């Protein structure tokens, strides 16, 4: 009986680890995308400010 219980625990832990890994990957990808968009917006604003300063 103990081996069956251990096996279920291992399977449950492995499934939880896979779910965590997938969620972690998704979050990291989202953070990279948000950072890229923020920096693009910042660069665009800087270009617009520089252009307005020249005129």
Backbone bond lengths (Angstrom), bond angles and torsions (degrees), N, CA, C in turn:
res aa  C-N    CA-C-N  psi(-1)  N-CA   C-N-CA  omega(-1)  CA-C   N-CA-C  phi
1 X - - - 1.455 - - 1.535 111.35 -
2 X 1.318 116.70 -36.21 1.460 120.12 -178.49 1.528 111.27 -64.47
3 X 1.339 116.97 -38.11 1.461 119.12 -178.84 1.528 111.46 -67.16
4 X 1.307 117.24 -35.26 1.468 120.83 177.48 1.523 109.15 -65.74
5 X 1.307 116.42 -43.29 1.462 121.20 179.29 1.531 110.76 -64.42
6 X 1.336 116.41 -42.40 1.463 120.61 177.63 1.518 111.15 -61.52
7 X 1.302 116.33 -42.39 1.460 121.13 -179.49 1.524 110.53 -62.49
8 X 1.319 117.12 -43.13 1.472 120.63 177.89 1.524 110.16 -62.25
9 X 1.319 116.49 -41.10 1.460 120.33 179.73 1.522 110.24 -63.22
10 X 1.336 116.78 -44.15 1.466 120.60 178.87 1.522 111.29 -61.30
11 X 1.301 116.39 -44.31 1.466 120.70 -179.95 1.531 109.76 -63.79
12 X 1.306 116.78 -43.17 1.466 121.01 179.37 1.524 110.82 -62.94
13 X 1.329 116.81 -44.72 1.468 120.64 179.46 1.525 111.03 -63.54
14 X 1.332 115.99 -42.26 1.467 119.65 -179.96 1.535 110.60 -63.66
15 X 1.316 116.34 -41.83 1.469 120.22 179.19 1.532 110.26 -64.46
16 X 1.323 116.24 -42.97 1.464 120.02 179.05 1.528 110.58 -62.97
17 X 1.344 116.97 -40.43 1.464 120.76 178.99 1.521 110.88 -64.58
18 X 1.327 117.32 -40.96 1.466 120.41 178.50 1.526 111.14 -64.35
19 X 1.321 116.84 -40.96 1.468 120.47 178.13 1.517 110.91 -64.32
20 X 1.337 116.28 -41.94 1.464 120.67 178.68 1.527 110.28 -63.12
21 X 1.324 116.33 -44.43 1.461 120.64 -178.62 1.521 110.54 -60.74
22 X 1.311 116.87 -44.24 1.470 120.83 179.45 1.532 110.87 -64.20
23 X 1.322 117.02 -44.36 1.469 120.48 179.12 1.526 110.43 -64.14
24 X 1.320 116.84 -41.33 1.462 121.17 -179.73 1.530 110.44 -63.38
25 X 1.316 116.79 -42.52 1.464 121.52 178.29 1.523 110.14 -61.31
26 X 1.315 116.17 -42.99 1.460 121.25 -179.64 1.526 111.49 -63.76
27 X 1.318 116.09 -43.42 1.468 120.47 179.93 1.524 110.49 -64.23
28 X 1.325 116.92 -44.93 1.464 119.86 179.92 1.525 111.37 -61.80
29 X 1.328 116.24 -40.76 1.459 120.55 178.48 1.527 110.48 -63.30
30 X 1.323 116.34 -41.80 1.452 121.33 179.26 1.535 111.08 -64.02
31 X 1.325 116.31 -41.18 1.465 120.51 179.54 1.525 110.16 -63.95
32 X 1.326 116.68 -43.32 1.469 119.68 178.61 1.525 110.87 -61.16
33 X 1.319 116.46 -42.77 1.457 121.07 -179.89 1.533 111.00 -64.36
34 X 1.330 116.38 -45.10 1.463 120.45 178.98 1.524 111.42 -61.84
35 X 1.332 116.17 -41.49 1.463 120.44 180.00 1.526 110.16 -64.19
36 X 1.338 116.24 -42.83 1.459 120.65 179.46 1.530 110.40 -61.42
37 X 1.326 116.29 -45.11 1.467 120.06 179.43 1.524 111.48 -64.11
38 X 1.333 116.79 -39.95 1.464 120.61 179.45 1.527 110.07 -62.68
39 X 1.332 116.62 -46.14 1.456 119.61 -178.85 1.522 111.76 -66.66
40 X 1.323 117.32 -36.32 1.465 119.85 176.15 1.523 110.87 -63.20
41 X 1.316 116.49 -43.27 1.466 121.15 178.29 1.523 110.62 -63.70
42 X 1.311 116.75 -42.56 1.466 121.83 179.12 1.527 110.42 -61.47
43 X 1.326 116.54 -43.75 1.462 120.87 179.57 1.522 110.91 -64.89
44 X 1.316 116.86 -41.21 1.463 121.11 178.64 1.526 110.39 -63.09
45 X 1.325 116.51 -44.18 1.469 120.14 178.28 1.524 111.33 -62.37
46 X 1.325 116.69 -39.52 1.467 120.39 179.46 1.527 110.68 -65.47
47 X 1.340 116.29 -41.03 1.461 119.62 178.35 1.529 110.56 -63.69
48 X 1.322 116.60 -42.72 1.468 120.28 179.44 1.523 111.01 -64.23
49 X 1.328 116.56 -40.80 1.469 119.81 179.00 1.521 110.62 -65.31
50 X 1.321 116.77 -40.52 1.463 120.40 179.03 1.527 109.85 -65.95
51 X 1.301 117.67 -40.28 1.463 121.25 179.62 1.527 109.89 -64.65
52 X 1.317 118.33 -43.41 1.458 121.87 -179.40 1.533 111.05 -67.04
53 X 1.306 117.62 -30.00 1.460 121.34 178.36 1.522 111.14 -69.74
54 X 1.335 116.64 -31.44 1.456 120.90 -177.78 1.521 112.35 -75.10
55 X 1.320 116.82 -28.45 1.465 118.42 -175.33 1.505 111.61 -92.92
